[in-house]
């Protein structure tokens, strides 16, 4: 069964989104590594840096959710 144009477009969108999410994950892991490397035993964690990394993860998840909802709404509208 050949893929429809919508399926190809959806696959393309998902692949780009996955690449973007992967890039964000790499940046978050790199930031976490820097934070861990700078904290030596006996020192406190740099909470502003940790909060920034956590905030970035939350905003990324929220952006992915909103993007999917918007894409789903436009697909639902085109079906009707």
PDB file of N, CA, C and O in Angstrom:
ATOM      1  N   UNK A   1       0.849  -1.180   0.000  1.00  0.00           N
ATOM      2  CA  UNK A   1       0.000   0.000   0.000  1.00  0.00           C
ATOM      3  C   UNK A   1       0.893   1.241   0.000  1.00  0.00           C
ATOM      4  O   UNK A   1       1.627   1.470   0.961  1.00  0.00           O
ATOM      5  N   UNK A   2       0.840   2.036  -1.056  1.00  0.00           N
ATOM      6  CA  UNK A   2       1.697   3.221  -1.122  1.00  0.00           C
ATOM      7  C   UNK A   2       1.263   4.280  -0.110  1.00  0.00           C
ATOM      8  O   UNK A   2       0.082   4.404   0.215  1.00  0.00           O
ATOM      9  N   UNK A   3       2.222   5.025   0.368  1.00  0.00           N
ATOM     10  CA  UNK A   3       1.946   6.074   1.346  1.00  0.00           C
ATOM     11  C   UNK A   3       1.223   7.237   0.673  1.00  0.00           C
ATOM     12  O   UNK A   3       1.533   7.614  -0.457  1.00  0.00           O
ATOM     13  N   UNK A   4       0.262   7.789   1.385  1.00  0.00           N
ATOM     14  CA  UNK A   4      -0.442   8.953   0.865  1.00  0.00           C
ATOM     15  C   UNK A   4       0.412  10.200   1.067  1.00  0.00           C
ATOM     16  O   UNK A   4       1.412  10.175   1.785  1.00  0.00           O
ATOM     17  N   UNK A   5       0.014  11.262   0.439  1.00  0.00           N
ATOM     18  CA  UNK A   5       0.741  12.516   0.588  1.00  0.00           C
ATOM     19  C   UNK A   5       0.695  12.998   2.034  1.00  0.00           C
ATOM     20  O   UNK A   5       1.667  13.550   2.549  1.00  0.00           O
ATOM     21  N   UNK A   6      -0.453  12.780   2.681  1.00  0.00           N
ATOM     22  CA  UNK A   6      -0.589  13.189   4.083  1.00  0.00           C
ATOM     23  C   UNK A   6       0.358  12.376   4.976  1.00  0.00           C
ATOM     24  O   UNK A   6       0.960  12.906   5.910  1.00  0.00           O
ATOM     25  N   UNK A   7       0.475  11.082   4.669  1.00  0.00           N
ATOM     26  CA  UNK A   7       1.365  10.231   5.454  1.00  0.00           C
ATOM     27  C   UNK A   7       2.813  10.663   5.281  1.00  0.00           C
ATOM     28  O   UNK A   7       3.569  10.713   6.251  1.00  0.00           O
ATOM     29  N   UNK A   8       3.198  10.972   4.058  1.00  0.00           N
ATOM     30  CA  UNK A   8       4.573  11.423   3.813  1.00  0.00           C
ATOM     31  C   UNK A   8       4.841  12.744   4.528  1.00  0.00           C
ATOM     32  O   UNK A   8       5.902  12.938   5.120  1.00  0.00           O
ATOM     33  N   UNK A   9       3.858  13.655   4.465  1.00  0.00           N
ATOM     34  CA  UNK A   9       4.030  14.953   5.131  1.00  0.00           C
ATOM     35  C   UNK A   9       4.112  14.768   6.645  1.00  0.00           C
ATOM     36  O   UNK A   9       4.931  15.397   7.314  1.00  0.00           O
ATOM     37  N   UNK A  10       3.250  13.896   7.177  1.00  0.00           N
ATOM     38  CA  UNK A  10       3.279  13.640   8.616  1.00  0.00           C
ATOM     39  C   UNK A  10       4.609  13.030   9.027  1.00  0.00           C
ATOM     40  O   UNK A  10       5.172  13.397  10.058  1.00  0.00           O
ATOM     41  N   UNK A  11       5.110  12.106   8.228  1.00  0.00           N
ATOM     42  CA  UNK A  11       6.408  11.488   8.538  1.00  0.00           C
ATOM     43  C   UNK A  11       7.521  12.524   8.520  1.00  0.00           C
ATOM     44  O   UNK A  11       8.410  12.509   9.371  1.00  0.00           O
ATOM     45  N   UNK A  12       7.467  13.419   7.549  1.00  0.00           N
ATOM     46  CA  UNK A  12       8.472  14.484   7.468  1.00  0.00           C
ATOM     47  C   UNK A  12       8.397  15.382   8.694  1.00  0.00           C
ATOM     48  O   UNK A  12       9.417  15.702   9.305  1.00  0.00           O
ATOM     49  N   UNK A  13       7.173  15.790   9.052  1.00  0.00           N
ATOM     50  CA  UNK A  13       6.994  16.650  10.232  1.00  0.00           C
ATOM     51  C   UNK A  13       7.499  15.968  11.493  1.00  0.00           C
ATOM     52  O   UNK A  13       8.176  16.589  12.312  1.00  0.00           O
ATOM     53  N   UNK A  14       7.172  14.697  11.651  1.00  0.00           N
ATOM     54  CA  UNK A  14       7.610  13.966  12.840  1.00  0.00           C
ATOM     55  C   UNK A  14       9.125  13.824  12.880  1.00  0.00           C
ATOM     56  O   UNK A  14       9.734  13.915  13.946  1.00  0.00           O
ATOM     57  N   UNK A  15       9.734  13.600  11.715  1.00  0.00           N
ATOM     58  CA  UNK A  15      11.191  13.445  11.708  1.00  0.00           C
ATOM     59  C   UNK A  15      11.879  14.748  12.082  1.00  0.00           C
ATOM     60  O   UNK A  15      12.841  14.735  12.850  1.00  0.00           O
ATOM     61  N   UNK A  16      11.405  15.879  11.552  1.00  0.00           N
ATOM     62  CA  UNK A  16      12.008  17.164  11.915  1.00  0.00           C
ATOM     63  C   UNK A  16      11.791  17.465  13.388  1.00  0.00           C
ATOM     64  O   UNK A  16      12.683  17.974  14.067  1.00  0.00           O
ATOM     65  N   UNK A  17      10.597  17.144  13.877  1.00  0.00           N
ATOM     66  CA  UNK A  17      10.308  17.378  15.289  1.00  0.00           C
ATOM     67  C   UNK A  17      11.212  16.513  16.167  1.00  0.00           C
ATOM     68  O   UNK A  17      11.696  16.965  17.205  1.00  0.00           O
ATOM     69  N   UNK A  18      11.433  15.276  15.749  1.00  0.00           N
ATOM     70  CA  UNK A  18      12.307  14.388  16.512  1.00  0.00           C
ATOM     71  C   UNK A  18      13.740  14.900  16.506  1.00  0.00           C
ATOM     72  O   UNK A  18      14.425  14.838  17.527  1.00  0.00           O
ATOM     73  N   UNK A  19      14.195  15.401  15.370  1.00  0.00           N
ATOM     74  CA  UNK A  19      15.545  15.983  15.299  1.00  0.00           C
ATOM     75  C   UNK A  19      15.655  17.163  16.260  1.00  0.00           C
ATOM     76  O   UNK A  19      16.643  17.294  16.982  1.00  0.00           O
ATOM     77  N   UNK A  20      14.639  18.019  16.263  1.00  0.00           N
ATOM     78  CA  UNK A  20      14.659  19.184  17.155  1.00  0.00           C
ATOM     79  C   UNK A  20      14.642  18.754  18.619  1.00  0.00           C
ATOM     80  O   UNK A  20      15.370  19.309  19.442  1.00  0.00           O
ATOM     81  N   UNK A  21      13.813  17.765  18.940  1.00  0.00           N
ATOM     82  CA  UNK A  21      13.761  17.284  20.320  1.00  0.00           C
ATOM     83  C   UNK A  21      15.077  16.637  20.723  1.00  0.00           C
ATOM     84  O   UNK A  21      15.517  16.784  21.864  1.00  0.00           O
ATOM     85  N   UNK A  22      15.702  15.929  19.807  1.00  0.00           N
ATOM     86  CA  UNK A  22      17.005  15.333  20.085  1.00  0.00           C
ATOM     87  C   UNK A  22      18.058  16.396  20.345  1.00  0.00           C
ATOM     88  O   UNK A  22      18.888  16.254  21.243  1.00  0.00           O
ATOM     89  N   UNK A  23      18.020  17.463  19.556  1.00  0.00           N
ATOM     90  CA  UNK A  23      18.981  18.552  19.751  1.00  0.00           C
ATOM     91  C   UNK A  23      18.791  19.198  21.117  1.00  0.00           C
ATOM     92  O   UNK A  23      19.761  19.507  21.810  1.00  0.00           O
ATOM     93  N   UNK A  24      17.540  19.398  21.493  1.00  0.00           N
ATOM     94  CA  UNK A  24      17.257  19.977  22.811  1.00  0.00           C
ATOM     95  C   UNK A  24      17.759  19.041  23.910  1.00  0.00           C
ATOM     96  O   UNK A  24      18.337  19.490  24.899  1.00  0.00           O
ATOM     97  N   UNK A  25      17.539  17.754  23.733  1.00  0.00           N
ATOM     98  CA  UNK A  25      18.018  16.797  24.732  1.00  0.00           C
ATOM     99  C   UNK A  25      19.528  16.840  24.871  1.00  0.00           C
ATOM    100  O   UNK A  25      20.053  16.784  25.983  1.00  0.00           O
ATOM    101  N   UNK A  26      20.227  16.937  23.757  1.00  0.00           N
ATOM    102  CA  UNK A  26      21.691  17.017  23.794  1.00  0.00           C
ATOM    103  C   UNK A  26      22.135  18.256  24.562  1.00  0.00           C
ATOM    104  O   UNK A  26      23.058  18.193  25.374  1.00  0.00           O
ATOM    105  N   UNK A  27      21.479  19.375  24.303  1.00  0.00           N
ATOM    106  CA  UNK A  27      21.831  20.611  25.000  1.00  0.00           C
ATOM    107  C   UNK A  27      21.562  20.471  26.498  1.00  0.00           C
ATOM    108  O   UNK A  27      22.365  20.914  27.320  1.00  0.00           O
ATOM    109  N   UNK A  28      20.435  19.855  26.849  1.00  0.00           N
ATOM    110  CA  UNK A  28      20.124  19.686  28.268  1.00  0.00           C
ATOM    111  C   UNK A  28      21.121  18.774  28.968  1.00  0.00           C
ATOM    112  O   UNK A  28      21.549  19.051  30.088  1.00  0.00           O
ATOM    113  N   UNK A  29      21.483  17.694  28.305  1.00  0.00           N
ATOM    114  CA  UNK A  29      22.469  16.786  28.903  1.00  0.00           C
ATOM    115  C   UNK A  29      23.817  17.485  29.040  1.00  0.00           C
ATOM    116  O   UNK A  29      24.502  17.319  30.049  1.00  0.00           O
ATOM    117  N   UNK A  30      24.203  18.265  28.031  1.00  0.00           N
ATOM    118  CA  UNK A  30      25.466  19.001  28.112  1.00  0.00           C
ATOM    119  C   UNK A  30      25.430  20.006  29.269  1.00  0.00           C
ATOM    120  O   UNK A  30      26.405  20.150  30.006  1.00  0.00           O
ATOM    121  N   UNK A  31      24.305  20.694  29.416  1.00  0.00           N
ATOM    122  CA  UNK A  31      24.182  21.656  30.516  1.00  0.00           C
ATOM    123  C   UNK A  31      24.245  20.954  31.864  1.00  0.00           C
ATOM    124  O   UNK A  31      24.892  21.434  32.795  1.00  0.00           O
ATOM    125  N   UNK A  32      23.573  19.819  31.961  1.00  0.00           N
ATOM    126  CA  UNK A  32      23.611  19.066  33.221  1.00  0.00           C
ATOM    127  C   UNK A  32      25.022  18.591  33.525  1.00  0.00           C
ATOM    128  O   UNK A  32      25.448  18.601  34.680  1.00  0.00           O
ATOM    129  N   UNK A  33      25.746  18.178  32.498  1.00  0.00           N
ATOM    130  CA  UNK A  33      27.124  17.733  32.688  1.00  0.00           C
ATOM    131  C   UNK A  33      28.004  18.869  33.191  1.00  0.00           C
ATOM    132  O   UNK A  33      28.844  18.672  34.069  1.00  0.00           O
ATOM    133  N   UNK A  34      27.808  20.039  32.639  1.00  0.00           N
ATOM    134  CA  UNK A  34      28.590  21.202  33.086  1.00  0.00           C
ATOM    135  C   UNK A  34      28.277  21.507  34.544  1.00  0.00           C
ATOM    136  O   UNK A  34      29.180  21.793  35.331  1.00  0.00           O
ATOM    137  N   UNK A  35      26.999  21.447  34.902  1.00  0.00           N
ATOM    138  CA  UNK A  35      26.614  21.730  36.288  1.00  0.00           C
ATOM    139  C   UNK A  35      27.242  20.701  37.228  1.00  0.00           C
ATOM    140  O   UNK A  35      27.801  21.057  38.265  1.00  0.00           O
ATOM    141  N   UNK A  36      27.144  19.436  36.860  1.00  0.00           N
ATOM    142  CA  UNK A  36      27.707  18.379  37.710  1.00  0.00           C
ATOM    143  C   UNK A  36      29.222  18.526  37.821  1.00  0.00           C
ATOM    144  O   UNK A  36      29.785  18.351  38.902  1.00  0.00           O
ATOM    145  N   UNK A  37      29.884  18.848  36.710  1.00  0.00           N
ATOM    146  CA  UNK A  37      31.338  18.993  36.730  1.00  0.00           C
ATOM    147  C   UNK A  37      31.802  20.180  37.566  1.00  0.00           C
ATOM    148  O   UNK A  37      32.893  20.149  38.134  1.00  0.00           O
ATOM    149  N   UNK A  38      30.982  21.222  37.645  1.00  0.00           N
ATOM    150  CA  UNK A  38      31.402  22.410  38.396  1.00  0.00           C
ATOM    151  C   UNK A  38      31.132  22.279  39.883  1.00  0.00           C
ATOM    152  O   UNK A  38      31.716  23.005  40.687  1.00  0.00           O
ATOM    153  N   UNK A  39      30.253  21.359  40.255  1.00  0.00           N
ATOM    154  CA  UNK A  39      29.961  21.161  41.676  1.00  0.00           C
ATOM    155  C   UNK A  39      30.938  20.129  42.215  1.00  0.00           C
ATOM    156  O   UNK A  39      30.905  18.960  41.830  1.00  0.00           O
ATOM    157  N   UNK A  40      31.790  20.568  43.094  1.00  0.00           N
ATOM    158  CA  UNK A  40      32.740  19.644  43.718  1.00  0.00           C
ATOM    159  C   UNK A  40      32.167  19.182  45.055  1.00  0.00           C
ATOM    160  O   UNK A  40      31.290  19.846  45.608  1.00  0.00           O
ATOM    161  N   UNK A  41      32.638  18.081  45.571  1.00  0.00           N
ATOM    162  CA  UNK A  41      32.114  17.604  46.855  1.00  0.00           C
ATOM    163  C   UNK A  41      32.202  18.696  47.929  1.00  0.00           C
ATOM    164  O   UNK A  41      33.231  19.348  48.105  1.00  0.00           O
ATOM    165  N   UNK A  42      31.110  18.863  48.618  1.00  0.00           N
ATOM    166  CA  UNK A  42      31.068  19.865  49.679  1.00  0.00           C
ATOM    167  C   UNK A  42      30.476  21.185  49.229  1.00  0.00           C
ATOM    168  O   UNK A  42      30.117  22.015  50.065  1.00  0.00           O
ATOM    169  N   UNK A  43      30.365  21.399  47.923  1.00  0.00           N
ATOM    170  CA  UNK A  43      29.772  22.641  47.422  1.00  0.00           C
ATOM    171  C   UNK A  43      28.290  22.439  47.183  1.00  0.00           C
ATOM    172  O   UNK A  43      27.812  21.317  47.018  1.00  0.00           O
ATOM    173  N   UNK A  44      27.590  23.533  47.169  1.00  0.00           N
ATOM    174  CA  UNK A  44      26.159  23.488  46.903  1.00  0.00           C
ATOM    175  C   UNK A  44      25.906  23.482  45.403  1.00  0.00           C
ATOM    176  O   UNK A  44      26.720  23.967  44.617  1.00  0.00           O
ATOM    177  N   UNK A  45      24.780  22.933  45.029  1.00  0.00           N
ATOM    178  CA  UNK A  45      24.374  22.944  43.624  1.00  0.00           C
ATOM    179  C   UNK A  45      23.986  24.371  43.247  1.00  0.00           C
ATOM    180  O   UNK A  45      23.374  25.089  44.038  1.00  0.00           O
ATOM    181  N   UNK A  46      24.341  24.765  42.054  1.00  0.00           N
ATOM    182  CA  UNK A  46      23.953  26.081  41.542  1.00  0.00           C
ATOM    183  C   UNK A  46      22.484  26.000  41.129  1.00  0.00           C
ATOM    184  O   UNK A  46      22.174  25.640  39.993  1.00  0.00           O
ATOM    185  N   UNK A  47      21.583  26.333  42.048  1.00  0.00           N
ATOM    186  CA  UNK A  47      20.156  26.163  41.807  1.00  0.00           C
ATOM    187  C   UNK A  47      19.633  27.004  40.651  1.00  0.00           C
ATOM    188  O   UNK A  47      18.750  26.531  39.935  1.00  0.00           O
ATOM    189  N   UNK A  48      20.120  28.216  40.422  1.00  0.00           N
ATOM    190  CA  UNK A  48      19.644  28.948  39.243  1.00  0.00           C
ATOM    191  C   UNK A  48      19.967  28.215  37.930  1.00  0.00           C
ATOM    192  O   UNK A  48      19.155  28.210  37.004  1.00  0.00           O
ATOM    193  N   UNK A  49      21.143  27.603  37.855  1.00  0.00           N
ATOM    194  CA  UNK A  49      21.493  26.852  36.643  1.00  0.00           C
ATOM    195  C   UNK A  49      20.619  25.604  36.512  1.00  0.00           C
ATOM    196  O   UNK A  49      20.174  25.265  35.416  1.00  0.00           O
ATOM    197  N   UNK A  50      20.378  24.928  37.627  1.00  0.00           N
ATOM    198  CA  UNK A  50      19.516  23.744  37.609  1.00  0.00           C
ATOM    199  C   UNK A  50      18.087  24.126  37.240  1.00  0.00           C
ATOM    200  O   UNK A  50      17.433  23.423  36.471  1.00  0.00           O
ATOM    201  N   UNK A  51      17.607  25.227  37.782  1.00  0.00           N
ATOM    202  CA  UNK A  51      16.253  25.689  37.469  1.00  0.00           C
ATOM    203  C   UNK A  51      16.127  26.052  35.989  1.00  0.00           C
ATOM    204  O   UNK A  51      15.090  25.808  35.372  1.00  0.00           O
ATOM    205  N   UNK A  52      17.173  26.629  35.430  1.00  0.00           N
ATOM    206  CA  UNK A  52      17.151  26.953  34.001  1.00  0.00           C
ATOM    207  C   UNK A  52      17.052  25.693  33.163  1.00  0.00           C
ATOM    208  O   UNK A  52      16.281  25.653  32.204  1.00  0.00           O
ATOM    209  N   UNK A  53      17.811  24.669  33.502  1.00  0.00           N
ATOM    210  CA  UNK A  53      17.756  23.409  32.757  1.00  0.00           C
ATOM    211  C   UNK A  53      16.384  22.752  32.890  1.00  0.00           C
ATOM    212  O   UNK A  53      15.836  22.255  31.906  1.00  0.00           O
ATOM    213  N   UNK A  54      15.837  22.749  34.085  1.00  0.00           N
ATOM    214  CA  UNK A  54      14.515  22.169  34.306  1.00  0.00           C
ATOM    215  C   UNK A  54      13.455  22.979  33.553  1.00  0.00           C
ATOM    216  O   UNK A  54      12.562  22.411  32.923  1.00  0.00           O
ATOM    217  N   UNK A  55      13.561  24.283  33.623  1.00  0.00           N
ATOM    218  CA  UNK A  55      12.614  25.143  32.902  1.00  0.00           C
ATOM    219  C   UNK A  55      12.662  24.916  31.407  1.00  0.00           C
ATOM    220  O   UNK A  55      11.631  24.929  30.734  1.00  0.00           O
ATOM    221  N   UNK A  56      13.866  24.708  30.885  1.00  0.00           N
ATOM    222  CA  UNK A  56      14.013  24.435  29.456  1.00  0.00           C
ATOM    223  C   UNK A  56      13.313  23.137  29.085  1.00  0.00           C
ATOM    224  O   UNK A  56      12.638  23.068  28.058  1.00  0.00           O
ATOM    225  N   UNK A  57      13.465  22.123  29.899  1.00  0.00           N
ATOM    226  CA  UNK A  57      12.804  20.839  29.628  1.00  0.00           C
ATOM    227  C   UNK A  57      11.287  20.996  29.669  1.00  0.00           C
ATOM    228  O   UNK A  57      10.586  20.445  28.820  1.00  0.00           O
ATOM    229  N   UNK A  58      10.783  21.729  30.628  1.00  0.00           N
ATOM    230  CA  UNK A  58       9.338  21.932  30.744  1.00  0.00           C
ATOM    231  C   UNK A  58       8.805  22.714  29.547  1.00  0.00           C
ATOM    232  O   UNK A  58       7.775  22.353  28.978  1.00  0.00           O
ATOM    233  N   UNK A  59       9.498  23.774  29.168  1.00  0.00           N
ATOM    234  CA  UNK A  59       9.059  24.580  28.027  1.00  0.00           C
ATOM    235  C   UNK A  59       9.112  23.762  26.737  1.00  0.00           C
ATOM    236  O   UNK A  59       8.230  23.901  25.889  1.00  0.00           O
ATOM    237  N   UNK A  60      10.123  22.918  26.573  1.00  0.00           N
ATOM    238  CA  UNK A  60      10.215  22.067  25.390  1.00  0.00           C
ATOM    239  C   UNK A  60       9.037  21.105  25.322  1.00  0.00           C
ATOM    240  O   UNK A  60       8.437  20.928  24.262  1.00  0.00           O
ATOM    241  N   UNK A  61       8.708  20.486  26.441  1.00  0.00           N
ATOM    242  CA  UNK A  61       7.566  19.569  26.474  1.00  0.00           C
ATOM    243  C   UNK A  61       6.264  20.308  26.186  1.00  0.00           C
ATOM    244  O   UNK A  61       5.410  19.802  25.459  1.00  0.00           O
ATOM    245  N   UNK A  62       6.113  21.483  26.745  1.00  0.00           N
ATOM    246  CA  UNK A  62       4.916  22.281  26.502  1.00  0.00           C
ATOM    247  C   UNK A  62       4.817  22.690  25.039  1.00  0.00           C
ATOM    248  O   UNK A  62       3.737  22.644  24.450  1.00  0.00           O
ATOM    249  N   UNK A  63       5.934  23.087  24.456  1.00  0.00           N
ATOM    250  CA  UNK A  63       5.934  23.470  23.037  1.00  0.00           C
ATOM    251  C   UNK A  63       5.566  22.289  22.142  1.00  0.00           C
ATOM    252  O   UNK A  63       4.831  22.458  21.169  1.00  0.00           O
ATOM    253  N   UNK A  64       6.066  21.103  22.458  1.00  0.00           N
ATOM    254  CA  UNK A  64       5.728  19.913  21.679  1.00  0.00           C
ATOM    255  C   UNK A  64       4.238  19.603  21.799  1.00  0.00           C
ATOM    256  O   UNK A  64       3.600  19.236  20.812  1.00  0.00           O
ATOM    257  N   UNK A  65       3.685  19.749  22.993  1.00  0.00           N
ATOM    258  CA  UNK A  65       2.258  19.504  23.204  1.00  0.00           C
ATOM    259  C   UNK A  65       1.418  20.496  22.400  1.00  0.00           C
ATOM    260  O   UNK A  65       0.470  20.106  21.719  1.00  0.00           O
ATOM    261  N   UNK A  66       1.769  21.767  22.483  1.00  0.00           N
ATOM    262  CA  UNK A  66       1.011  22.796  21.760  1.00  0.00           C
ATOM    263  C   UNK A  66       1.119  22.585  20.255  1.00  0.00           C
ATOM    264  O   UNK A  66       0.126  22.710  19.537  1.00  0.00           O
ATOM    265  N   UNK A  67       2.307  22.269  19.779  1.00  0.00           N
ATOM    266  CA  UNK A  67       2.496  22.037  18.347  1.00  0.00           C
ATOM    267  C   UNK A  67       1.624  20.882  17.874  1.00  0.00           C
ATOM    268  O   UNK A  67       0.984  20.977  16.827  1.00  0.00           O
ATOM    269  N   UNK A  68       1.594  19.800  18.632  1.00  0.00           N
ATOM    270  CA  UNK A  68       0.780  18.637  18.245  1.00  0.00           C
ATOM    271  C   UNK A  68      -0.697  18.983  18.254  1.00  0.00           C
ATOM    272  O   UNK A  68      -1.436  18.561  17.364  1.00  0.00           O
ATOM    273  N   UNK A  69      -1.142  19.747  19.251  1.00  0.00           N
ATOM    274  CA  UNK A  69      -2.551  20.145  19.312  1.00  0.00           C
ATOM    275  C   UNK A  69      -2.919  21.015  18.119  1.00  0.00           C
ATOM    276  O   UNK A  69      -3.985  20.844  17.528  1.00  0.00           O
ATOM    277  N   UNK A  70      -2.040  21.949  17.763  1.00  0.00           N
ATOM    278  CA  UNK A  70      -2.308  22.815  16.615  1.00  0.00           C
ATOM    279  C   UNK A  70      -2.326  22.018  15.318  1.00  0.00           C
ATOM    280  O   UNK A  70      -3.193  22.225  14.469  1.00  0.00           O
ATOM    281  N   UNK A  71      -1.372  21.111  15.165  1.00  0.00           N
ATOM    282  CA  UNK A  71      -1.334  20.286  13.965  1.00  0.00           C
ATOM    283  C   UNK A  71      -2.556  19.380  13.893  1.00  0.00           C
ATOM    284  O   UNK A  71      -3.130  19.193  12.821  1.00  0.00           O
ATOM    285  N   UNK A  72      -2.954  18.820  15.027  1.00  0.00           N
ATOM    286  CA  UNK A  72      -4.123  17.962  15.059  1.00  0.00           C
ATOM    287  C   UNK A  72      -5.389  18.725  14.730  1.00  0.00           C
ATOM    288  O   UNK A  72      -6.259  18.213  14.026  1.00  0.00           O
ATOM    289  N   UNK A  73      -5.501  19.965  15.240  1.00  0.00           N
ATOM    290  CA  UNK A  73      -6.672  20.779  14.972  1.00  0.00           C
ATOM    291  C   UNK A  73      -6.771  21.119  13.488  1.00  0.00           C
ATOM    292  O   UNK A  73      -7.862  21.101  12.917  1.00  0.00           O
ATOM    293  N   UNK A  74      -5.633  21.428  12.860  1.00  0.00           N
ATOM    294  CA  UNK A  74      -5.673  21.750  11.431  1.00  0.00           C
ATOM    295  C   UNK A  74      -6.002  20.511  10.597  1.00  0.00           C
ATOM    296  O   UNK A  74      -6.676  20.626   9.573  1.00  0.00           O
ATOM    297  N   UNK A  75      -5.541  19.330  11.014  1.00  0.00           N
ATOM    298  CA  UNK A  75      -5.873  18.106  10.304  1.00  0.00           C
ATOM    299  C   UNK A  75      -7.340  17.755  10.495  1.00  0.00           C
ATOM    300  O   UNK A  75      -8.002  17.311   9.558  1.00  0.00           O
ATOM    301  N   UNK A  76      -7.858  17.955  11.729  1.00  0.00           N
ATOM    302  CA  UNK A  76      -9.260  17.675  11.979  1.00  0.00           C
ATOM    303  C   UNK A  76     -10.149  18.592  11.141  1.00  0.00           C
ATOM    304  O   UNK A  76     -11.176  18.158  10.620  1.00  0.00           O
ATOM    305  N   UNK A  77      -9.754  19.857  11.013  1.00  0.00           N
ATOM    306  CA  UNK A  77     -10.540  20.815  10.232  1.00  0.00           C
ATOM    307  C   UNK A  77     -10.536  20.448   8.750  1.00  0.00           C
ATOM    308  O   UNK A  77     -11.534  20.645   8.058  1.00  0.00           O
ATOM    309  N   UNK A  78      -9.429  19.923   8.271  1.00  0.00           N
ATOM    310  CA  UNK A  78      -9.342  19.572   6.844  1.00  0.00           C
ATOM    311  C   UNK A  78     -10.141  18.318   6.508  1.00  0.00           C
ATOM    312  O   UNK A  78     -10.527  18.116   5.357  1.00  0.00           O
ATOM    313  N   UNK A  79     -10.388  17.476   7.512  1.00  0.00           N
ATOM    314  CA  UNK A  79     -11.159  16.249   7.290  1.00  0.00           C
ATOM    315  C   UNK A  79     -12.640  16.565   7.142  1.00  0.00           C
ATOM    316  O   UNK A  79     -13.335  15.920   6.356  1.00  0.00           O
ATOM    317  N   UNK A  80     -13.127  17.542   7.883  1.00  0.00           N
ATOM    318  CA  UNK A  80     -14.557  17.853   7.870  1.00  0.00           C
ATOM    319  C   UNK A  80     -14.992  18.578   6.642  1.00  0.00           C
ATOM    320  O   UNK A  80     -16.171  18.902   6.501  1.00  0.00           O
TER     321      UNK A  80
END
